[in-house]
Amino acid sequence: MSSEVETSLTVRERSEEPQITVRDSSTSVGTTVEALDMTKKPFFAKLFVYRDEVPRSAAINMAIDEALLEQAIVPTIRFYRWDHPALSFGYFGKFADVAGYQRDSVRRWTGGGIVLHGDDLTYSLVIPASDSAFKESSMSIYENVHRAISTALMSLGTKTELASEKSGEISESCFASPVRADVLLNGRKIAGAAQRRTHRGLLQQGSIQDVDLPQDFEQRFVHQLSANFTPSESERPVLDRAEMIAEQKYAAAAWLQKR
């Protein structure tokens, strides 16, 4: 499903710790996340931060994530928006389960259940196979990213915790069924994600919903992942490749309705 394109994603290098421009934007109880600890070793030695300011369709958003997985040479996190209310569902999901929704629907390349998009903060994280973090287990990566989200919220006074164990099978709504290491607020899931691992690297697509996020949340989240983060801008080869992927896959009825 991933092509063999080898073009590198290029970015503009800036200072060691640049400022990121941000916009206003169950019953399982887990282990309480520790308070903000700036002495803890960051998960990534270096991280590129791509703030996609252009609202896009569901198909294009999924395609850009895949294009980044193909081309990124440094761990990259992308924050993005939707041009109208949308719905994504996991690779193994059934189209019949989403056919009744009046939303722009797309089948993700990653797993999981149904996620409604529009008011959520959506991100994708790409870890190239050449990066040391790729050697971590998928569960370790999932937990480290969600711990970064939780710790960022804790630093802002929002008491969250990570789900300690699976609380149920994946339901029609992904956010109705927390699994291990999802972020919980008062026992309610507010952050979940799904992954895809290939020989090129790992893609994690995540959503944070139903919680007030302060203006500087994204910067705090990113700083928990790496002390050395650099703003990046998508280069034309990434967008051109994404348009091709969207046309051939994510916008195609054969992909949407394959199960």
C-alpha distance (Angstrom), angle and dihedral (degrees) to the residues before:
residue distance angle dihedral
M1 . . .
S2 3.78 . .
S3 3.80 115.5 .
E4 3.78 125.6 -131.0
V5 3.81 95.3 -115.7
E6 3.84 108.4 145.4
T7 3.83 100.4 -170.7
S8 3.80 110.4 133.5
L9 3.79 122.8 -125.2
T10 3.79 106.4 -120.5
V11 3.77 125.4 -156.9
R12 3.78 138.7 -179.0
E13 3.81 110.8 -103.1
R14 3.80 115.4 -138.2
S15 3.80 135.4 165.8
E16 3.79 123.7 -31.9
E17 3.82 93.8 -104.0
P18 3.81 108.8 19.9
Q19 3.77 123.8 179.0
I20 3.79 114.8 -105.3
T21 3.78 117.9 -137.6
V22 3.79 108.0 -129.3
R23 3.76 133.0 -178.5
D24 3.79 133.0 -137.4
S25 3.03 98.6 -97.7
S26 26.67 142.3 124.1
T27 3.17 126.3 -17.2
S28 3.78 104.7 -71.0
V29 3.78 110.4 118.0
G30 3.77 117.7 -165.0
T31 3.75 138.1 -164.6
T32 3.80 112.9 -62.1
V33 3.80 111.2 -108.9
E34 3.77 114.6 -115.6
A35 3.79 120.7 -110.8
L36 3.79 119.8 -90.1
D37 3.81 107.8 -64.2
M38 3.78 113.6 -170.2
T39 3.84 91.0 -178.0
K40 3.80 92.7 64.5
K41 3.79 113.7 106.6
P42 3.84 109.8 -104.7
F43 3.78 116.6 -115.7
F44 3.81 92.7 -126.1
A45 3.81 125.9 43.3
K46 3.80 87.5 -151.9
L47 3.79 133.8 8.3
F48 3.79 133.4 -172.4
V49 3.80 115.0 -146.0
Y50 3.80 117.8 -151.0
R51 3.81 113.0 -169.6
D52 3.80 103.9 -168.5
E53 3.80 104.1 -153.6
V54 3.82 95.1 -178.5
P55 3.84 115.4 88.7
R56 3.81 107.3 -131.9
S57 3.78 141.1 -172.3
A58 3.80 120.8 -92.7
A59 3.81 92.1 -107.5
I60 3.81 94.4 50.9
N61 3.80 92.7 45.9
M62 3.80 91.4 54.3
A63 3.81 91.1 44.5
I64 3.81 93.9 51.9
D65 3.80 89.5 53.0
E66 3.78 90.5 53.0
A67 3.81 92.5 45.3
L68 3.79 89.4 52.5
L69 3.81 89.8 52.2
E70 3.80 88.8 53.2
Q71 3.77 96.4 47.7
A72 3.82 112.0 24.9
I73 3.81 116.5 111.4
V74 3.82 96.4 -178.8
P75 3.84 128.1 42.9
T76 3.79 105.5 -83.1
I77 3.79 132.5 -169.3
R78 3.80 119.6 -161.2
F79 3.81 124.2 -163.7
Y80 3.79 113.5 -162.5
R81 3.79 147.8 170.5
W82 3.81 137.9 -141.7
D83 3.80 124.7 -120.1
H84 3.83 90.0 -139.3
P85 3.83 136.4 -4.2
A86 3.79 109.2 -57.4
L87 3.78 143.2 177.8
S88 3.78 129.2 -144.1
F89 3.78 126.0 -170.1
G90 3.77 133.1 -172.1
Y91 3.78 127.3 -86.6
F92 3.80 92.5 -108.1
G93 3.82 95.0 43.5
K94 3.79 124.6 116.2
F95 3.78 119.3 -111.4
A96 3.80 89.3 -143.3
D97 3.81 88.6 67.4
V98 3.81 92.6 61.1
A99 3.81 102.0 30.9
G100 3.81 92.3 96.6
Y101 3.81 95.8 55.7
Q102 3.80 116.3 101.8
R103 3.79 93.7 -140.9
D104 3.76 140.1 101.0
S105 3.82 98.5 -87.8
V106 3.77 129.4 -160.7
R107 3.80 135.3 175.7
R108 3.80 110.0 -127.5
W109 3.80 123.2 -137.3
T110 3.80 86.5 -133.8
G111 3.81 124.6 69.5
G112 3.80 133.7 -110.5
G113 3.78 135.3 83.8
I114 3.79 137.4 -67.1
V115 3.81 117.8 -43.5
L116 3.81 123.0 -173.5
H117 3.80 114.3 -144.3
G118 3.77 133.9 -163.7
D119 3.79 109.0 80.8
D120 3.81 96.0 33.9
L121 3.79 127.9 98.1
T122 3.79 104.0 -115.4
Y123 3.78 124.9 -165.5
S124 3.77 139.7 169.3
L125 3.79 125.2 -154.1
V126 3.81 121.4 -157.8
I127 3.81 120.5 -165.9
P128 3.83 113.6 -173.0
A129 3.80 116.2 -137.9
S130 3.82 88.5 -118.3
D131 3.82 92.1 64.4
S132 3.80 119.3 92.4
A133 3.82 91.5 -128.3
F134 3.81 89.0 65.9
K135 3.81 88.6 70.2
E136 3.82 89.4 64.9
S137 3.79 117.3 96.7
S138 3.79 117.6 -96.5
M139 3.81 89.2 -112.9
S140 3.80 91.7 51.8
I141 3.80 91.3 52.0
Y142 3.80 91.3 46.7
E143 3.79 91.7 50.5
N144 3.80 95.1 44.7
V145 3.80 92.5 52.3
H146 3.80 92.7 46.6
R147 3.79 90.9 46.2
A148 3.81 87.7 54.5
I149 3.82 89.5 52.9
S150 3.78 92.1 46.6
T151 3.80 94.5 46.4
A152 3.81 91.0 48.8
L153 3.80 89.6 53.3
M154 3.81 91.3 45.4
S155 3.81 89.8 54.1
L156 3.81 87.3 57.3
G157 3.80 93.4 50.8
T158 3.82 98.7 -98.5
K159 3.80 107.7 129.1
T160 3.78 109.2 -141.4
E161 3.79 136.3 160.5
L162 3.78 139.5 -164.2
A163 3.79 119.4 -109.7
S164 3.80 106.7 -109.7
E165 3.77 99.3 -153.2
K166 3.77 142.9 2.9
S167 3.79 110.4 -69.1
G168 3.76 98.6 -169.1
E169 3.77 146.2 -30.3
I170 3.81 118.5 -63.6
S171 3.78 105.8 -82.2
E172 3.79 130.6 -158.5
S173 3.79 87.7 -85.6
C174 3.79 113.9 52.0
F175 3.82 91.6 -153.6
A176 3.80 91.9 54.4
S177 3.81 91.9 64.9
P178 3.83 118.3 51.1
V179 3.78 117.7 -158.5
R180 3.79 131.1 -166.2
A181 3.84 113.8 -51.2
D182 3.81 95.7 9.7
V183 3.81 112.3 140.1
L184 3.81 114.4 -105.2
L185 3.79 131.6 -165.7
N186 3.81 113.2 -167.0
G187 3.82 88.3 -18.3
R188 3.81 92.3 -52.8
K189 3.80 121.4 117.3
I190 3.81 112.7 -117.1
A191 3.80 101.6 162.0
G192 3.78 131.3 37.4
A193 3.79 137.1 154.5
A194 3.79 145.6 -173.2
Q195 3.79 131.4 -144.3
R196 3.78 144.1 -148.8
R197 3.81 121.6 -166.2
T198 3.82 121.6 -163.2
H199 3.80 135.9 161.4
R200 3.82 87.1 -91.0
G201 3.78 96.4 55.2
L202 3.78 145.2 -79.0
L203 3.79 128.9 -58.4
Q204 3.80 120.4 -160.8
Q205 3.81 118.0 -174.4
G206 3.78 115.2 -166.5
S207 3.79 142.0 178.1
I208 3.81 131.3 -158.6
Q209 3.81 114.5 -161.4
D210 3.80 146.1 164.5
V211 3.80 95.1 25.8
D212 3.81 130.9 99.5
L213 3.79 108.5 -111.6
P214 3.81 117.1 -160.5
Q215 3.78 120.7 -132.2
D216 3.79 93.3 -99.7
F217 3.80 97.5 45.2
E218 3.81 95.6 106.8
Q219 3.80 91.7 52.6
R220 3.82 91.2 49.5
F221 3.82 91.1 47.7
V222 3.80 92.3 50.1
H223 3.81 92.1 46.5
Q224 3.81 89.5 56.1
L225 3.81 89.1 56.2
S226 3.80 96.9 46.5
A227 3.79 138.6 -3.2
N228 3.80 88.3 -150.6
F229 3.79 107.1 60.6
T230 3.78 126.9 154.4
P231 3.81 129.4 -165.1
S232 3.79 112.6 -119.3
E233 3.75 135.7 -171.0
S234 3.77 125.7 -143.8
E235 3.77 111.8 -107.2
R236 3.77 122.3 -139.2
P237 3.84 94.6 -105.6
V238 3.81 90.2 61.3
L239 3.81 93.4 50.6
D240 3.81 92.8 43.3
R241 3.79 90.6 51.3
A242 3.82 90.4 46.6
E243 3.79 92.0 53.7
M244 3.80 89.2 53.9
I245 3.80 93.0 47.8
A246 3.80 91.5 47.8
E247 3.79 92.8 51.6
Q248 3.80 94.5 46.4
K249 3.81 98.0 39.7
Y250 3.79 126.3 2.9
A251 3.81 97.8 40.3
A252 3.81 93.2 42.4
A253 3.81 120.8 101.8
A254 3.81 89.9 -139.9
W255 3.80 90.5 62.6
L256 3.79 95.7 41.0
Q257 3.79 94.0 48.9
K258 3.82 100.0 33.5
R259 3.83 91.2 119.0
